[in-house]
Amino acid sequence: MTQVRYAYAITGALLLSGTAATMMFQPTASAQTAQNEPGAIEATVPKPGAPMSFADMVARLQPAVVNISTTQKITQQASGNPFEGTPLGDLFGQFNGGQGQSAPITREAQSLGSGFVISPDGYVVTNNHVIAPGAKGATVESIKVIMPDRKEYVAKLIGRDPASDLAVLKIEGTNLPFVKFGDSTKARVGDWVVAIGNPFGLGSTVTAGIVSALHRVTGSGGAYDRFIQTDAAINRGNSGGPMFDLSGNVIGINSQILSETGGNVGIGFAIPAEEAQPVINTLMKGGAIKRGYIGVSIGGPVDENVGAALGLPKNQGELIARVEPEGPAAKGGLKAGDVVVRVNDKAVTPDQTLSYLIANVTPGQLARLDVIRQGKPVKLTITAANRPTEDQLAAIAGGGNDGLPDEDDSPGVQAPTATPLGLNVVPLTPQIARSIGVDSTIQGVVIAQASPATDAGQKLKRGDVIQSVNNVAVRTSAELAAQVAQASTAGRPQVLLLVTRGRQTNFIPVKIKN
């Protein structure tokens, strides 16, 4: 599966020795003048067409781009008896002193990334994931900034924001070379860009390319899921480094790559300066980043399949899969199954997602929603709350297993009934709900068996709870079958199921016929 990966490197400490390379750097500009001061870059690069060389531009900008490394300690529980439950289990226990589990093991690791200096007194910008713990059980012991001339500084973490993947560091220095942000809103697809970073720990490296796309959505959600896409090579270690336009302005912060292997394939993403700069300014002042939140789980966009099931045009709006009880959305009247098509008169589209629009509503302000409910337009007004932290959101989402009790072991569970979708279902009882880890407020039918020969069987599994079909609640197999038959009679090739798996709820379109 192709994945979006953060473009930074983390490795064992022993693997990093001997990776430094010697490079020559031209003298820096005046210490109190930005390396990309207006007029300093324009004269070195011809405007029409492709430049003959980026060398003069790079020589001026490169001194402000730094390498960032962290020293981390990772504590992991040693493996217990690998032969437990086998005839060799007792023998292993004898060799292990009769103990089932060894003492925790602590090892050291390092991460590598890039960053850039934004002030002569040593404020440094990078990605949050560059300086964050790289594994479960890891703690960051120290952060080091290495200048292009090999001078090293111990950095202090001033502020971080995991949601935007940005962090601000401070090193104690004066008259440092620095660069300034430009206006990323003026970037156009096809513009030349230059990326400077430290991939693989080899030393400062420069790549060039063009802007491939703007406002690119990667699916990570939130207020900052709008990236500049580029074909300039961005590899592991480039994270946190700057993307420059041909005037030497920082228009993006290199962050992610789309790759199956982790290597560059010509699809990289940078956080636009217009999104990053307000966050960085707030972090530098010690402030907290606040974003809008209404308390919903989004079931996805109205794509071709969902549109076919609901009779709606595709790429217009997003489905609400779940509404948090007593949350802002619930108080404002939003319901699961609603399709939100506009927020404060801004259309919800694949390039401007519901998550993005809501997150950019100031907490305490009103979010005016245009909604399609059962095919009819509805207008709602919701007061946005402050978005919880990522850890708090994960706790809200929770988790559960997908196991359904075997009928032979579960007295009182009726035999599963076949449905037209190739699913055998039983009513959801409190006993089953506890067993499969779903909330006690959930109602519907639970899948006992799914035929892999059907579309539904390929998308759903044993233990999934079907709450509704095309936004009509179902509590029995007969009600499910009736709604499928009604959709088939109406000429719809698919139905839209509201499905809960553990603590996650989503809308899933399935074909009626295969």
Buried (B, 14 or more C-beta within 10 A) or exposed (E): EEEBBBBBBBBEEEEBEEEEEEEEBEEBBEEEEBBBBEEBBEEBBEEEEEBEEBEBBBBBBBBBBBBBBBBBBBEEEEEBBEEEEEEEEEEBBEEBEEEEEEEEEEBEBBBBBBBBBBBBEBBBBBBBBBBBBBEEBBEBEEBBBBBBEEEEBEBEBBBBBBBBBBBBBBBEBEEBBBBBBBBBEEBEEEBBBBBBBBBBBBBBBBBBBBBBBBBBBBEBBBBBBBBBBBBBBBBBBBBBBBBBBBBBBBBBBBBBBBBEEBEBBBBBBBBBBBBBBEBBEBBBEEEEBBBBBBBBBBBBBBBEBBBBBBEBEBBBBBBBBBBBEEBBBBBBBBBBBBBBBBBBEEBBBBBBBBBBBBBBBEBEEEBBBBBBBEEEEBEBEBBBBEBBEEEEEEEEEEEBEBEBBEEEEBEEBEEBBEBBBBBBBBBBBEEBBEBBBBBEEBBBBBBBBBBEEBBBBBBBBBBBBBBBBBBBBBBBBEBBBBBBEBBBEEEBEBBBBBBBBBBBBBBBBBBBEE
